[in-house]
């Protein structure tokens, strides 16, 4: 599996690294990350800026 860096903005810029077989799987893993779900509940918006294969 490849490693993807997901750069996203949530109050400030962050980078998350995930192991995935495709960019789509990397996005799915990012969205299923517990903290991301907490942000939505708290009303904090987040947005994916960039995804790159490392």
ZIUR-V63807 format. One record per residue. PSI is psi in whole degrees, -180 to 180 (* if undefined). D_LAST is the distance of its C-alpha to the last C-alpha in Angstrom with 2 decimals. Layout:
((PSI & D_LAST) (PSI & D_LAST))
This chain:
((145 & 10.90) (163 & 7.22) (131 & 5.51) (139 & 5.62) (122 & 6.74) (111 & 10.29) (126 & 12.31) (161 & 15.95) (125 & 19.40) (95 & 22.06) (-32 & 24.73) (174 & 22.06) (137 & 18.35) (161 & 16.03) (132 & 12.37) (134 & 11.79) (132 & 9.02) (148 & 10.04) (128 & 9.96) (158 & 11.04) (-13 & 12.09) (167 & 11.90) (-38 & 11.36) (-43 & 14.99) (-37 & 14.67) (-42 & 12.03) (-42 & 14.67) (-43 & 17.39) (-39 & 16.08) (-47 & 15.71) (-29 & 19.25) (-4 & 20.67) (130 & 19.69) (-44 & 23.16) (-35 & 22.90) (-43 & 21.97) (-37 & 25.19) (-37 & 27.14) (-44 & 26.26) (-42 & 27.85) (-37 & 30.91) (-4 & 31.35) (15 & 31.19) (123 & 28.14) (150 & 26.14) (154 & 22.37) (135 & 20.29) (127 & 16.69) (-44 & 15.82) (149 & 12.41) (129 & 9.55) (145 & 6.27) (130 & 3.79) (* & 0.00))
